């Protein structure tokens, strides 16, 4: 019989951290899984470590040559026999109840095809990654950042195996970002509001070793999303949109007219693209426009856009402060 879960873990020269990663899966409270480990041509002691385990749930494959992560992931997805695929990296640690909680969530939410979770970053840096849970909130943030932590995800195998292309080598080191966005256009995404993975941050991490390539390809993913939304933009506007969402108004280089045109264009484009529910996007963009105008412009400019001033109305106190603040300047 097929297992409920396939845990997919590529391995490449992960000797220092590999035992912790493997044992964090073997010690899960949920036990109905196959552990698909693909050694991608490692030249260190990774193979000896893997072969040292006798647990029958481990299914070991070896690439005789280093195919790199994208090809190895796609190979693993094709080999998966479980109802669900759970991703695992060879330098991370899954908490003991991770599989149990993710499988329960997917069983209770059949409309969700990909689900991540919060993560605890440890090692060189320490922080918590606490991403939003709902599909539209995730997709909105995908416009300026990847909002799923790749090694935390669980996916429905049937839907993912039929989805083409899988991880795309054209988006090297941002392949997960591109993949999740494209899946989000057809299926529901989610995050569980709980830390289920300890994410190791070290100098060998992809985000550190290939920062510039990752940044460039992530930028293309963002530009493609605006095209899909029906309002193509420049690289500068993509950067300004990120600054708007982070309230970093001093970093914005486009003028007020260009910002207004972009936000209005996103609303109009979405009427045909149907990426977001209209009311949701109207509220999000209206809120961005209000805070932007409140900090750098005037109430008159805010109200000059009927489409963007519908959902965010300043209070009387805000209006007084707004006017007084402009007078002081």
C-alpha positions as CSV (number, residue, x, y, z in Angstrom):
1,X,0.0,0.0,0.0
2,X,1.1,3.6,-0.7
3,X,2.1,5.6,2.3
4,X,0.2,8.7,3.4
5,X,3.2,10.9,3.0
6,X,6.4,11.1,1.0
7,X,9.1,13.1,2.7
8,X,11.3,14.4,-0.1
9,X,14.9,15.4,0.9
10,X,17.6,16.1,-1.6
11,X,21.2,15.8,-0.2
12,X,24.3,17.4,-1.4
13,X,27.4,17.5,0.8
14,X,25.3,17.9,4.0
15,X,27.5,15.8,6.3
16,X,27.7,18.3,9.2
17,X,23.9,18.5,9.6
18,X,22.6,15.4,8.0
19,X,22.1,13.2,11.0
20,X,19.9,15.8,12.8
21,X,17.8,16.2,9.7
22,X,17.3,12.5,9.1
23,X,16.5,11.7,12.8
24,X,14.0,14.6,13.0
25,X,12.0,12.8,10.4
26,X,12.4,9.3,11.7
27,X,11.2,10.5,15.1
28,X,8.0,12.0,13.9
29,X,4.8,11.2,15.9
30,X,3.1,10.5,12.5
31,X,4.7,7.3,11.2
32,X,2.9,6.4,7.9
33,X,5.5,7.9,5.5
34,X,8.2,7.0,3.1
35,X,11.4,9.0,3.4
36,X,12.7,9.6,-0.1
37,X,16.4,10.7,0.2
38,X,18.1,11.6,-3.0
39,X,21.9,11.9,-2.8
40,X,22.8,14.4,-5.6
41,X,26.4,13.3,-6.2
42,X,27.8,14.2,-2.8
43,X,31.6,14.1,-2.4
44,X,31.7,14.1,1.4
45,X,30.5,11.5,3.9
46,X,26.8,12.0,3.3
47,X,26.2,8.6,1.6
48,X,27.8,6.7,4.5
49,X,25.6,8.6,6.9
50,X,22.4,7.8,5.0
51,X,23.4,4.1,4.5
52,X,24.0,3.8,8.2
53,X,20.2,3.9,8.9
54,X,18.2,0.7,8.5
55,X,14.7,2.2,8.9
56,X,12.6,0.5,6.1
57,X,10.8,3.8,5.5
58,X,14.0,5.3,3.9
59,X,14.0,5.0,0.1
60,X,17.5,5.9,-1.0
61,X,18.4,7.1,-4.5
62,X,21.7,8.4,-5.8
63,X,22.4,10.7,-8.7
64,X,25.8,9.5,-10.1
65,X,26.4,13.1,-11.2
66,X,25.4,16.3,-9.5
67,X,22.1,17.3,-11.2
68,X,21.6,20.2,-8.8
69,X,18.5,21.0,-6.7
70,X,15.9,21.7,-9.3
71,X,16.4,18.5,-11.3
72,X,16.6,16.5,-8.1
73,X,13.4,18.0,-6.7
74,X,11.5,17.3,-10.0
75,X,12.9,13.7,-10.0
76,X,11.7,13.2,-6.4
77,X,8.2,14.5,-7.1
78,X,7.9,12.0,-9.9
79,X,9.0,9.2,-7.6
80,X,6.7,10.1,-4.7
81,X,4.0,7.5,-3.8
82,X,2.4,9.2,-0.9
83,X,-0.9,11.1,-0.9
84,X,1.1,14.1,0.2
85,X,4.7,15.3,-0.4
86,X,6.5,17.0,2.5
87,X,9.7,18.9,1.7
88,X,12.7,18.6,3.9
89,X,16.2,20.1,3.6
90,X,19.3,18.2,4.7
91,X,20.4,21.0,7.1
92,X,17.1,21.7,8.8
93,X,15.2,20.1,11.7
94,X,11.5,19.2,11.7
95,X,9.8,19.3,15.0
96,X,8.3,16.0,16.2
97,X,4.6,16.7,15.5
98,X,5.2,18.4,12.1
99,X,3.9,15.6,9.9
100,X,1.0,14.9,12.2
101,X,-0.2,18.5,12.2
102,X,0.3,19.2,8.5
103,X,-1.5,16.0,7.5
104,X,-4.4,16.8,9.8
105,X,-4.6,20.3,8.3
106,X,-4.7,19.1,4.7
107,X,-7.3,16.5,5.6
108,X,-9.5,19.2,7.1
109,X,-8.9,21.7,4.3
110,X,-9.3,19.8,1.0
111,X,-9.2,23.0,-1.1
112,X,-5.6,23.7,0.0
113,X,-2.9,22.2,-2.3
114,X,0.2,23.7,-0.7
115,X,0.6,24.5,2.9
116,X,3.6,25.9,4.8
117,X,4.2,26.8,8.4
118,X,6.0,29.2,10.6
119,X,9.7,28.5,11.1
120,X,12.4,29.2,13.7
121,X,15.6,30.4,12.1
122,X,18.7,29.3,14.0
123,X,22.4,29.2,13.6
124,X,24.2,32.3,12.3
125,X,21.0,34.3,12.7
126,X,18.1,33.8,15.0
127,X,14.5,34.9,14.3
128,X,11.0,33.7,13.7
129,X,9.3,33.6,10.3
130,X,5.6,34.1,10.9
131,X,3.9,34.3,7.5
132,X,0.2,35.0,7.0
133,X,-2.2,32.0,6.7
134,X,-4.9,32.8,4.2
135,X,-4.5,32.3,0.4
136,X,-5.2,35.8,-0.8
137,X,-3.0,37.4,1.9
138,X,-0.2,35.0,0.8
139,X,-0.7,35.8,-2.9
140,X,-0.7,39.5,-2.3
141,X,2.6,39.3,-0.5
142,X,3.9,37.2,-3.3
143,X,3.9,40.3,-5.3
144,X,6.9,41.5,-3.4
145,X,8.3,38.5,-1.4
146,X,8.0,34.7,-1.3
147,X,5.5,34.1,1.4
148,X,6.0,30.3,1.9
149,X,9.1,28.8,3.6
150,X,10.0,26.1,1.1
151,X,11.3,23.4,3.5
152,X,8.1,23.7,5.6
153,X,5.6,22.8,2.9
154,X,3.3,19.9,2.4
155,X,1.7,19.4,-1.1
156,X,-1.0,17.2,-2.6
157,X,0.9,14.7,-4.8
158,X,-1.8,14.1,-7.4
159,X,-2.2,17.8,-8.2
160,X,1.5,18.7,-8.1
161,X,2.6,15.7,-10.2
162,X,0.1,16.9,-12.9
163,X,1.3,20.5,-12.7
164,X,3.7,21.6,-15.5
165,X,6.3,22.9,-15.4
166,X,7.4,21.8,-11.9
167,X,10.4,23.6,-10.5
168,X,11.7,25.7,-13.5
169,X,15.5,25.9,-14.0
170,X,15.0,29.3,-15.6
171,X,14.5,30.6,-12.1
172,X,17.6,29.3,-10.5
173,X,17.7,29.9,-6.7
174,X,14.2,31.4,-6.9
175,X,12.5,28.3,-8.4
176,X,10.4,27.8,-5.3
177,X,9.1,31.4,-5.5
178,X,8.1,30.9,-9.2
179,X,6.6,27.5,-8.5
180,X,4.4,28.7,-5.6
181,X,3.1,31.7,-7.5
182,X,2.1,29.6,-10.5
183,X,0.4,27.1,-8.2
184,X,-1.4,29.9,-6.4
185,X,-3.1,30.9,-9.7
186,X,-4.8,27.5,-9.9
187,X,-5.0,26.3,-6.3
188,X,-5.3,27.5,-2.7
189,X,-2.2,28.1,-0.6
190,X,-2.0,28.3,3.2
191,X,0.3,28.6,6.2
192,X,-0.1,27.0,9.6
193,X,0.4,29.5,12.3
194,X,2.8,27.4,14.3
195,X,6.5,26.8,14.2
196,X,7.0,23.2,12.7
197,X,10.5,23.5,11.4
198,X,13.9,24.8,12.6
199,X,15.5,26.5,9.6
200,X,19.3,26.5,9.8
201,X,20.9,29.7,8.6
202,X,24.6,29.3,7.7
203,X,27.2,30.6,5.2
204,X,26.5,27.7,2.9
205,X,22.8,28.4,2.6
206,X,21.5,29.1,-0.9
207,X,20.3,32.5,0.1
208,X,23.8,33.4,1.2
209,X,25.9,31.7,-1.5
210,X,23.9,32.8,-4.5
211,X,22.4,36.1,-3.3
212,X,22.7,38.0,-6.5
213,X,21.3,35.3,-8.8
214,X,18.4,34.8,-6.4
215,X,17.7,38.5,-6.2
216,X,17.7,38.8,-10.0
217,X,15.4,35.8,-10.6
218,X,13.1,36.8,-7.8
219,X,12.7,40.2,-9.5
220,X,11.6,38.4,-12.7
221,X,9.1,36.4,-10.7
222,X,7.6,39.7,-9.4
223,X,7.6,41.3,-12.8
224,X,5.8,38.3,-14.2
225,X,3.1,38.6,-11.5
226,X,2.3,42.1,-12.5
227,X,2.0,41.0,-16.1
228,X,-0.3,38.2,-15.1
229,X,-2.3,40.7,-13.1
230,X,-2.8,42.7,-16.3
231,X,-0.6,45.7,-15.4
232,X,3.0,45.3,-16.5
233,X,5.4,47.6,-14.5
234,X,9.1,48.6,-14.5
235,X,11.6,47.1,-12.1
236,X,11.6,50.5,-10.3
237,X,7.8,50.3,-9.6
238,X,8.2,46.7,-8.4
239,X,10.8,48.0,-5.9
240,X,8.5,50.9,-5.0
241,X,5.6,48.5,-4.4
242,X,7.7,46.6,-1.9
243,X,8.7,49.9,-0.2
244,X,5.0,50.8,0.0
245,X,4.2,47.6,1.8
246,X,7.1,48.1,4.2
247,X,6.2,51.7,4.8
248,X,9.7,52.7,3.6
249,X,8.5,55.9,1.9
250,X,11.9,57.5,1.7
251,X,13.1,54.7,-0.6
252,X,10.4,55.3,-3.1
253,X,11.8,56.8,-6.3
254,X,8.6,57.1,-8.5
255,X,6.5,60.2,-8.1
256,X,3.0,60.3,-6.7
257,X,1.3,60.2,-10.1
258,X,3.2,57.1,-11.0
259,X,2.3,55.4,-7.7
260,X,-1.3,56.3,-8.1
261,X,-1.3,55.0,-11.7
262,X,0.2,51.7,-10.7
263,X,-2.2,51.0,-7.9
264,X,-5.2,52.0,-10.0
265,X,-3.9,49.9,-12.9
266,X,-3.6,46.9,-10.6
267,X,-7.3,47.3,-9.6
268,X,-8.3,47.6,-13.3
269,X,-6.2,44.7,-14.4
270,X,-7.5,42.4,-11.7
271,X,-11.0,42.8,-13.1
272,X,-10.0,40.6,-16.0
273,X,-7.2,38.6,-14.5
274,X,-9.3,37.6,-11.4
275,X,-6.2,36.9,-9.3
276,X,-7.8,38.5,-6.2
277,X,-11.3,38.9,-5.0
278,X,-12.1,42.5,-6.0
279,X,-13.1,43.8,-2.5
280,X,-9.9,42.3,-1.0
281,X,-7.6,43.9,-3.5
282,X,-9.5,47.2,-3.4
283,X,-9.1,47.3,0.4
284,X,-5.4,46.4,0.3
285,X,-4.4,49.0,-2.3
286,X,-6.6,51.7,-0.8
287,X,-4.8,51.2,2.5
288,X,-1.4,51.4,0.8
289,X,-2.5,54.6,-1.0
290,X,-3.8,56.2,2.3
291,X,-0.6,55.6,4.3
292,X,1.5,56.7,1.4
293,X,-0.4,60.0,1.0
294,X,-0.6,60.5,4.8
295,X,3.2,60.4,5.1
296,X,4.3,62.2,2.0
297,X,1.4,64.2,0.4
298,X,-1.9,65.9,1.1
299,X,-5.5,64.9,1.7
300,X,-6.4,66.4,-1.6
301,X,-4.0,64.0,-3.4
302,X,-5.5,61.0,-1.5
303,X,-9.1,61.9,-2.5
304,X,-8.1,62.6,-6.1
305,X,-8.3,58.9,-6.7
306,X,-11.9,57.8,-6.3
307,X,-10.9,54.1,-6.8
308,X,-8.2,54.2,-4.1
309,X,-10.0,56.3,-1.5
310,X,-13.1,54.2,-1.3
311,X,-12.0,51.8,1.4
312,X,-9.6,53.8,3.6
313,X,-11.1,56.9,5.2
314,X,-8.9,59.0,7.6
315,X,-10.5,59.6,11.0
316,X,-11.2,63.2,12.1
317,X,-8.1,63.1,14.3
318,X,-6.0,61.9,11.4
319,X,-7.3,64.6,9.2
320,X,-6.4,67.3,11.7
321,X,-2.9,65.9,12.3
322,X,-2.5,65.5,8.5
323,X,-3.4,69.2,7.9
324,X,-1.2,70.4,10.8
325,X,1.7,68.3,9.7
326,X,1.5,69.7,6.2
327,X,1.4,73.3,7.6
328,X,4.5,72.7,9.7
329,X,6.4,71.5,6.6
